[in-house]
Amino acid sequence: MTRIAVSRRKLLEAGACALAGAAAFSVTGSAHAATGSSTTTEEIIRNWYKEWAEEKKDWGPFDARLADNFTFSSAAGDDHISKSAFKTNCWETQINFIDRFDLERVFARGNEAFVKYLCYTKNGKSFRNVEYLRLRDGKIESIECYFGGRDTFPSAVSKSGV
């Protein structure tokens, strides 16, 4: 059996593109025929990203949107981290760094959604990510974040110091 070496980053990038493409094809044709929960799902998700740009940087509204068993995963070493770990590792390090999100694509169906966004930082940079979100009972139960290219990922927690 022949083995082909592929970096984890390239694999995640390919997976994110494949997932976004699959979502686009499967959701586009039936977007209007989907259940009423898709509109609710889309509204919840749009409000989630909108709140990151609010002047008042209060954890309360974010916490209220997340299910008690919420998990977050990303290629940055976050493997189904808990809500409290997300607050410490992600929200507290990024809330004053992120200026706003421009949601380029939101594909919602039932209790699931894919979001492709362009994020603008307060230091004038930007980056793109794709996220897969699952909801339960009107709350975000999980987020899986697929990062854009390293050159477009300026972060307060990145090691590149950008």
C-alpha distance (Angstrom), angle and dihedral (degrees) to the residues before:
residue distance angle dihedral
M1 . . .
T2 3.81 . .
R3 3.80 118.5 .
I4 3.77 122.6 -149.6
A5 3.79 118.0 -160.0
V6 3.79 114.0 -135.5
S7 3.77 124.3 172.6
R8 3.78 117.1 -119.3
R9 3.81 90.3 -122.1
K10 3.83 92.5 54.7
L11 3.78 90.1 46.3
L12 3.81 91.3 51.3
E13 3.81 91.8 46.3
A14 3.80 91.0 51.1
G15 3.79 90.9 45.5
A16 3.79 92.8 50.4
C17 3.79 91.5 50.2
A18 3.79 91.6 47.5
L19 3.80 92.3 48.2
A20 3.80 93.0 48.0
G21 3.80 91.0 47.1
A22 3.79 92.7 47.9
A23 3.78 90.6 48.5
A24 3.79 91.6 49.6
F25 3.79 93.3 52.9
S26 3.78 96.9 41.9
V27 3.79 96.3 42.9
T28 3.80 101.6 37.8
G29 3.78 95.0 65.2
S30 3.78 94.3 48.5
A31 3.80 103.0 28.8
H32 3.77 93.4 115.4
A33 3.79 93.7 41.2
A34 3.79 94.6 54.2
T35 3.77 121.0 109.8
G36 3.77 122.7 -86.3
S37 3.80 89.2 -102.8
S38 3.83 89.4 74.3
T39 3.77 90.8 66.7
T40 3.78 89.6 48.8
T41 3.80 91.0 46.3
E42 3.79 91.1 50.0
E43 3.81 92.3 47.8
I44 3.83 92.0 49.8
I45 3.79 90.9 49.3
R46 3.80 95.0 45.8
N47 3.80 89.7 50.4
W48 3.83 90.5 49.5
Y49 3.81 91.6 58.9
K50 3.82 93.2 39.2
E51 3.81 91.0 56.5
W52 3.81 91.0 60.0
A53 3.83 87.3 68.2
E54 3.81 96.2 47.6
E55 3.79 116.0 118.7
K56 3.80 92.5 -129.7
K57 3.80 106.1 73.3
D58 3.79 98.0 -158.8
W59 3.83 122.1 152.5
G60 3.83 90.7 -148.2
P61 3.83 98.4 82.7
F62 3.83 91.0 44.8
D63 3.78 92.5 48.0
A64 3.81 90.7 49.4
R65 3.83 90.6 56.4
L66 3.82 93.6 51.5
A67 3.81 124.7 82.0
D68 3.80 116.2 -122.8
N69 3.82 89.4 -112.0
F70 3.83 93.4 46.8
T71 3.81 117.7 153.3
F72 3.80 132.2 -169.9
S73 3.80 126.1 -158.6
S74 3.80 132.1 -175.5
A75 3.78 141.5 151.4
A76 3.81 89.0 -102.4
G77 3.79 90.3 83.9
D78 3.78 97.0 -82.2
D79 3.80 106.5 133.7
H80 3.79 109.7 177.7
I81 3.79 92.8 -41.5
S82 3.81 117.4 -173.3
K83 3.79 127.4 -106.6
S84 3.81 91.5 -100.0
A85 3.83 91.6 49.8
F86 3.83 89.3 47.8
K87 3.80 89.8 52.6
T88 3.81 92.0 50.8
N89 3.82 100.2 37.4
C90 3.79 101.9 34.5
W91 3.78 115.5 14.3
E92 3.81 98.0 41.7
T93 3.83 92.8 45.8
Q94 3.80 96.5 43.7
I95 3.82 108.7 30.6
N96 3.80 94.2 86.3
F97 3.81 92.3 37.7
I98 3.82 98.9 54.9
D99 3.78 117.3 78.4
R100 3.80 100.5 -179.0
F101 3.78 147.3 -38.1
D102 3.79 125.3 -121.9
L103 3.79 104.8 -155.6
E104 3.80 104.2 -143.3
R105 3.82 96.2 177.7
V106 3.78 132.9 10.3
F107 3.79 116.3 -177.9
A108 3.80 110.0 -176.8
R109 3.77 127.6 176.9
G110 3.77 124.7 165.2
N111 3.79 107.5 -42.5
E112 3.83 96.5 -20.0
A113 3.78 135.1 79.7
F114 3.78 142.9 174.3
V115 3.79 117.4 -148.4
K116 3.79 127.1 -169.0
Y117 3.76 112.1 -168.0
L118 3.77 143.6 173.6
C119 3.79 109.2 -139.1
Y120 3.79 121.1 -156.7
T121 3.79 118.0 -154.6
K122 3.78 127.5 -150.1
N123 3.80 90.6 -113.4
G124 3.81 91.7 63.3
K125 3.81 98.7 -100.0
S126 3.77 130.2 116.6
F127 3.80 140.7 -159.3
R128 3.79 138.8 -176.6
N129 3.79 127.6 -130.6
V130 3.78 137.7 169.7
E131 3.79 118.9 -139.5
Y132 3.79 131.8 -169.8
L133 3.80 113.2 -152.2
R134 3.80 130.6 -170.9
L135 3.78 123.2 -163.6
R136 3.78 132.7 -162.1
D137 3.80 124.4 -171.9
G138 3.80 91.5 -9.1
K139 3.81 95.2 -53.1
I140 3.79 131.0 104.0
E141 3.79 107.0 -104.6
S142 3.81 98.9 177.9
I143 3.78 143.7 1.3
E144 3.79 125.0 -162.4
C145 3.81 111.4 -166.9
Y146 3.81 121.5 -156.2
F147 3.81 110.1 -167.4
G148 3.77 126.2 -138.7
G149 3.79 119.7 -126.6
R150 3.81 118.8 -43.7
D151 3.81 91.4 -114.9
T152 3.80 89.8 60.4
F153 3.81 97.8 45.6
P154 3.79 108.4 89.7
S155 3.75 106.8 171.0
A156 3.75 138.6 168.8
V157 3.79 86.1 -128.2
S158 3.80 99.3 42.3
K159 3.77 117.3 113.6
S160 3.80 93.8 -137.2
G161 3.81 91.4 77.0
V162 3.80 92.1 -133.6
